[in-house]
Amino acid sequence: PSHDMVKKYCDRQWAHNIALKAIAVTEGRESVEALQEVYNEYDAVLPETTDSGYKISDDFSELYKEVDRTGGILWRLPWLNTAIGGLHKGDSGFIFARTNAGKSTFVASEISYMLKQLTSPCCFFFNEEAAARMKWRIFQAYFGATDDRLLSNIEKCQEIFDDETQGLFHFYNMPMIQKKEVDAICKEMNPQLIVMDNIDKVYGFKGDREDLRLKHIYTWQRELAKQYGVAIGVCQAGSTAENKKWLQHTDIDSAHTAKSSEADFIIGIGTTLDVGAEDIRYLRLVKNKFKPGEWRHECRISPLTARYLEI
């Protein structure tokens, strides 16, 4: 305790000295070099550092375990298991598409499949309209059944869902998702899977420009993934994605390098107005840090059962 008190005093004294020196520099009474000297004095009150905890293992067998994509949380679509692999702690990505293109169905289809694989909670943060409808679609996608079929035996379906998911699915209806609220919930729940829909609308971040605010959000999502588990965001595609099959980076709404630079994977969902292709969706990995190459795939959407089906 006494050591901590001394450390706090040294911190404050150093901060005070550097503040005074900085003012003197702005007024022309001191040089930048003098300010740098005061800054460097802080080394004297820092504990001696070593490379412990920073150096990567020299054992290549151990190293491969860190990049191996087998195992982990698997996707419902086999194509995604081939293209991305199982999801592991630290993985962070997002899904984007135009309004009414099938984002909610895709998310419901995939997340519902992941639920039975979890050993720790899934925290689903939702700030779009009709939260009850989204939660119902996840329930529907879990069984791949129509509303009528579920309602015909709703008590039994509820029992099966609760038993198989072990109470690990937590859905939060937050019209205004706040960063501090998500942080507090994650700290309490220690989730293995975090989903945020719509991630661009999370409050509690500031930036001189919109792209900088978004960068802070997506950097935060990656930090959550590193600390807890897998993090998946959902956001909109811009107007350039309208009536387009294979989406690109520039089709992401508010597309800036800062927004997608923190993502390990980005899934774009394209759709067209072509007659006869109303139920076809075009999946493209706009970004894939795990496996190089061009990854695209056609699927069929089944809105009545909240599933995506491979053709």
C-alpha positions as CSV (number, residue, x, y, z in Angstrom):
1,P,0.0,0.0,0.0
2,S,2.8,2.4,0.9
3,H,4.5,1.7,-2.4
4,D,1.2,2.5,-4.3
5,M,1.0,5.8,-2.5
6,V,4.5,6.8,-3.5
7,K,3.8,5.8,-7.0
8,K,0.6,7.9,-7.2
9,Y,2.6,10.9,-5.8
10,C,5.3,10.5,-8.4
11,D,2.7,10.3,-11.1
12,R,1.1,13.5,-10.0
13,Q,4.3,15.3,-9.5
14,W,5.5,14.3,-13.0
15,A,2.3,15.4,-14.6
16,H,2.5,18.7,-12.8
17,N,6.1,19.3,-14.0
18,I,5.3,18.4,-17.6
19,A,2.3,20.7,-17.6
20,L,4.3,23.7,-16.4
21,K,7.1,22.9,-18.9
22,A,4.5,22.6,-21.7
23,I,3.1,26.0,-20.9
24,A,6.6,27.5,-20.9
25,V,7.1,26.0,-24.4
26,T,3.9,27.5,-25.7
27,E,5.0,30.9,-24.4
28,G,8.4,30.6,-25.9
29,R,10.3,30.5,-22.6
30,E,11.5,26.9,-23.0
31,S,12.5,24.6,-25.8
32,V,10.7,21.5,-27.0
33,E,13.9,19.6,-26.0
34,A,13.5,20.7,-22.4
35,L,9.9,19.4,-22.4
36,Q,11.2,16.1,-23.8
37,E,13.7,15.8,-20.9
38,V,11.0,16.3,-18.3
39,Y,8.9,13.7,-20.1
40,N,11.8,11.2,-20.1
41,E,12.2,11.6,-16.4
42,Y,9.1,9.5,-15.9
43,D,11.2,6.4,-16.7
44,A,12.7,6.8,-13.2
45,V,9.4,6.0,-11.5
46,L,8.4,3.2,-13.8
47,P,9.1,-0.4,-12.8
48,E,11.7,-2.2,-14.8
49,T,10.2,-3.9,-17.8
50,T,11.1,-7.3,-19.4
51,D,9.9,-9.1,-22.5
52,S,7.8,-11.4,-20.4
53,G,4.3,-11.6,-21.8
54,Y,5.2,-9.8,-25.0
55,K,7.3,-12.3,-26.9
56,I,5.6,-14.7,-29.2
57,S,6.4,-18.4,-28.7
58,D,9.3,-19.9,-30.7
59,D,7.5,-23.2,-30.8
60,F,5.9,-23.4,-34.3
61,S,3.5,-26.1,-33.3
62,E,2.2,-23.8,-30.6
63,L,2.2,-20.9,-33.0
64,Y,0.0,-22.8,-35.5
65,K,-2.6,-23.3,-32.8
66,E,-3.1,-19.6,-32.8
67,V,-3.9,-19.4,-36.5
68,D,-5.6,-22.8,-37.0
69,R,-9.2,-22.2,-38.1
70,T,-10.5,-25.7,-37.3
71,G,-12.9,-26.0,-34.3
72,G,-14.3,-22.9,-32.7
73,I,-17.9,-21.7,-33.2
74,L,-19.1,-23.0,-36.6
75,W,-21.4,-21.3,-39.1
76,R,-24.7,-22.9,-40.3
77,L,-23.7,-22.3,-44.0
78,P,-21.0,-24.9,-44.9
79,W,-19.5,-22.3,-47.3
80,L,-18.7,-20.0,-44.5
81,N,-16.9,-22.7,-42.6
82,T,-14.8,-23.3,-45.7
83,A,-14.2,-19.6,-46.4
84,I,-13.7,-18.3,-42.8
85,G,-13.5,-21.4,-40.6
86,G,-14.7,-21.6,-37.0
87,L,-14.8,-18.5,-35.0
88,H,-12.4,-18.1,-32.0
89,K,-11.9,-15.7,-29.2
90,G,-10.5,-12.4,-30.6
91,D,-12.3,-12.7,-34.0
92,S,-14.2,-9.6,-35.0
93,G,-16.2,-8.9,-38.1
94,F,-19.4,-7.4,-39.4
95,I,-22.3,-8.1,-41.9
96,F,-23.8,-5.4,-44.1
97,A,-26.6,-5.2,-46.7
98,R,-29.3,-2.9,-47.9
99,T,-32.5,-2.5,-46.0
100,N,-34.9,-5.4,-46.7
101,A,-32.1,-7.4,-48.3
102,G,-32.2,-10.2,-45.7
103,K,-29.7,-9.1,-43.0
104,S,-32.0,-10.0,-40.1
105,T,-32.8,-13.4,-41.6
106,F,-29.1,-14.1,-42.2
107,V,-28.2,-13.1,-38.6
108,A,-31.0,-15.2,-37.2
109,S,-30.0,-18.2,-39.3
110,E,-26.4,-18.1,-38.3
111,I,-26.6,-17.0,-34.7
112,S,-29.3,-19.5,-33.9
113,Y,-27.0,-22.3,-35.1
114,M,-24.1,-21.0,-32.9
115,L,-26.2,-21.0,-29.7
116,K,-26.0,-24.8,-29.1
117,Q,-22.2,-24.7,-29.4
118,L,-21.6,-22.1,-26.6
119,T,-20.4,-22.8,-23.1
120,S,-20.7,-19.1,-22.1
121,P,-23.4,-16.6,-22.8
122,C,-24.3,-14.9,-26.1
123,C,-25.2,-11.3,-25.6
124,F,-27.2,-9.9,-28.5
125,F,-27.6,-6.1,-28.3
126,F,-30.4,-4.7,-30.6
127,N,-31.2,-1.1,-31.3
128,E,-33.4,-1.3,-34.4
129,E,-37.2,-1.3,-34.5
130,A,-39.3,-4.4,-33.7
131,A,-37.0,-6.1,-31.2
132,A,-39.6,-8.8,-30.4
133,R,-39.8,-9.7,-34.1
134,M,-36.0,-10.1,-34.2
135,K,-35.9,-12.3,-31.2
136,W,-38.8,-14.4,-32.6
137,R,-36.9,-14.8,-35.9
138,I,-33.9,-16.3,-34.0
139,F,-36.3,-18.6,-32.2
140,Q,-37.9,-19.5,-35.6
141,A,-34.5,-20.0,-37.3
142,Y,-33.4,-22.3,-34.5
143,F,-36.0,-24.8,-35.5
144,G,-36.2,-23.8,-39.2
145,A,-40.0,-23.8,-38.9
146,T,-42.9,-21.6,-40.0
147,D,-44.9,-19.5,-37.6
148,D,-47.9,-21.9,-37.8
149,R,-45.7,-25.0,-37.1
150,L,-44.1,-23.3,-34.1
151,L,-47.4,-22.1,-32.7
152,S,-48.9,-25.5,-33.0
153,N,-46.6,-26.8,-30.3
154,I,-45.1,-23.6,-28.8
155,E,-44.7,-25.0,-25.2
156,K,-42.6,-28.0,-26.4
157,C,-40.5,-25.8,-28.7
158,Q,-39.9,-23.4,-25.8
159,E,-38.8,-26.3,-23.6
160,I,-36.4,-27.7,-26.2
161,F,-34.9,-24.3,-26.9
162,D,-34.3,-23.5,-23.2
163,D,-32.9,-27.0,-22.6
164,E,-30.5,-27.0,-25.5
165,T,-29.3,-23.4,-25.2
166,Q,-28.9,-23.8,-21.4
167,G,-30.1,-20.2,-20.8
168,L,-27.1,-18.8,-22.5
169,F,-29.0,-16.6,-25.0
170,H,-29.4,-13.0,-23.7
171,F,-31.3,-10.6,-26.0
172,Y,-31.1,-6.9,-25.0
173,N,-33.6,-4.4,-26.5
174,M,-31.8,-1.1,-26.4
175,P,-33.2,1.7,-28.6
176,M,-30.1,3.7,-27.7
177,I,-27.2,1.3,-27.1
178,Q,-24.6,3.0,-24.8
179,K,-21.0,1.9,-24.8
180,K,-20.8,1.9,-21.0
181,E,-23.9,-0.3,-20.7
182,V,-22.5,-2.9,-23.1
183,D,-19.2,-2.8,-21.2
184,A,-21.0,-3.3,-17.9
185,I,-23.1,-6.2,-19.2
186,C,-20.1,-7.9,-20.8
187,K,-18.1,-7.6,-17.6
188,E,-21.0,-9.2,-15.7
189,M,-21.9,-11.9,-18.3
190,N,-18.4,-12.7,-19.7
191,P,-20.0,-13.6,-23.1
192,Q,-18.5,-16.0,-25.6
193,L,-20.4,-14.4,-28.4
194,I,-21.3,-10.7,-28.8
195,V,-23.7,-9.4,-31.5
196,M,-24.5,-5.8,-32.1
197,D,-27.3,-4.7,-34.5
198,N,-26.9,-1.9,-35.6
199,I,-23.3,-1.3,-34.4
200,D,-23.0,2.1,-36.1
201,K,-25.7,3.4,-33.8
202,V,-23.8,2.7,-30.5
203,Y,-23.6,5.9,-28.4
204,G,-20.7,7.0,-26.2
205,F,-18.1,7.7,-28.9
206,K,-16.8,11.1,-30.1
207,G,-14.9,12.2,-33.1
208,D,-14.2,15.4,-35.1
209,R,-15.5,13.5,-38.1
210,E,-18.0,10.7,-38.6
211,D,-15.4,8.3,-39.9
212,L,-13.3,8.9,-36.7
213,R,-16.3,8.2,-34.5
214,L,-17.0,5.0,-36.4
215,K,-13.3,4.0,-36.1
216,H,-13.6,4.2,-32.3
217,I,-16.7,2.0,-32.4
218,Y,-15.1,-0.7,-34.5
219,T,-11.8,-0.6,-32.5
220,W,-13.9,-1.0,-29.4
221,Q,-15.7,-4.1,-30.9
222,R,-12.3,-5.7,-31.6
223,E,-11.2,-5.0,-27.9
224,L,-14.4,-6.7,-26.7
225,A,-13.6,-9.7,-28.9
226,K,-10.0,-9.9,-27.5
227,Q,-11.3,-9.7,-23.9
228,Y,-14.3,-11.9,-24.1
229,G,-14.9,-14.0,-27.3
230,V,-16.3,-13.5,-30.8
231,A,-17.8,-10.1,-31.8
232,I,-20.1,-9.6,-34.8
233,G,-21.6,-6.3,-35.8
234,V,-24.4,-5.6,-38.3
235,C,-24.7,-2.4,-40.3
236,Q,-26.2,-0.9,-43.5
237,A,-25.0,-0.9,-47.1
238,G,-25.0,2.5,-48.9
239,S,-27.1,3.4,-51.9
240,T,-24.5,2.0,-54.3
241,A,-25.4,-1.5,-53.2
242,E,-29.0,-1.2,-54.6
243,N,-29.8,-3.9,-57.1
244,K,-26.3,-5.3,-56.9
245,K,-25.1,-8.9,-56.6
246,W,-21.6,-8.8,-55.3
247,L,-21.0,-6.0,-52.8
248,Q,-17.6,-4.3,-52.4
249,H,-15.9,-2.3,-49.7
250,T,-17.2,1.0,-51.2
251,D,-20.8,-0.2,-50.8
252,I,-20.5,-0.1,-47.0
253,D,-22.5,2.8,-45.6
254,S,-20.0,5.5,-44.5
255,A,-17.3,3.4,-46.1
256,H,-13.9,4.6,-44.9
257,T,-10.7,2.7,-44.3
258,A,-11.1,3.5,-40.6
259,K,-14.4,1.6,-40.3
260,S,-13.3,-1.7,-41.7
261,S,-9.6,-1.8,-40.8
262,E,-10.3,-3.4,-37.5
263,A,-12.4,-6.3,-38.9
264,D,-11.1,-9.8,-39.5
265,F,-14.0,-10.5,-41.9
266,I,-16.7,-8.5,-43.6
267,I,-19.7,-10.3,-45.2
268,G,-21.7,-8.4,-47.9
269,I,-25.2,-9.6,-48.8
270,G,-26.3,-8.6,-52.3
271,T,-29.7,-8.8,-54.0
272,T,-31.2,-7.9,-57.3
273,L,-34.6,-7.0,-58.7
274,D,-34.3,-9.7,-61.5
275,V,-37.4,-11.6,-62.2
276,G,-37.1,-15.1,-60.8
277,A,-34.2,-14.2,-58.5
278,E,-36.3,-12.6,-55.7
279,D,-35.2,-15.3,-53.2
280,I,-31.5,-15.4,-54.2
281,R,-28.9,-13.7,-52.1
282,Y,-25.3,-13.2,-53.1
283,L,-22.8,-13.5,-50.3
284,R,-19.3,-12.1,-50.8
285,L,-16.5,-11.8,-48.3
286,V,-15.5,-8.2,-48.8
287,K,-12.6,-8.8,-46.3
288,N,-11.2,-12.1,-45.1
289,K,-8.0,-12.0,-43.1
290,F,-8.1,-15.8,-42.5
291,K,-8.0,-17.2,-46.0
292,P,-6.8,-15.3,-49.1
293,G,-8.6,-15.3,-52.4
294,E,-12.0,-14.3,-53.8
295,W,-14.9,-15.8,-51.8
296,R,-18.5,-15.5,-53.2
297,H,-21.5,-17.7,-53.0
298,E,-25.2,-17.8,-54.0
299,C,-27.8,-18.8,-51.4
300,R,-31.5,-19.0,-51.2
301,I,-33.3,-17.1,-48.5
302,S,-36.3,-18.6,-46.8
303,P,-38.1,-15.8,-44.9
304,L,-40.9,-18.1,-43.7
305,T,-38.4,-20.2,-41.7
306,A,-35.7,-17.5,-41.1
307,R,-33.0,-19.5,-42.8
308,Y,-30.4,-19.1,-45.5
309,L,-30.0,-22.3,-47.6
310,E,-27.2,-23.3,-49.9
311,I,-28.1,-23.8,-53.5
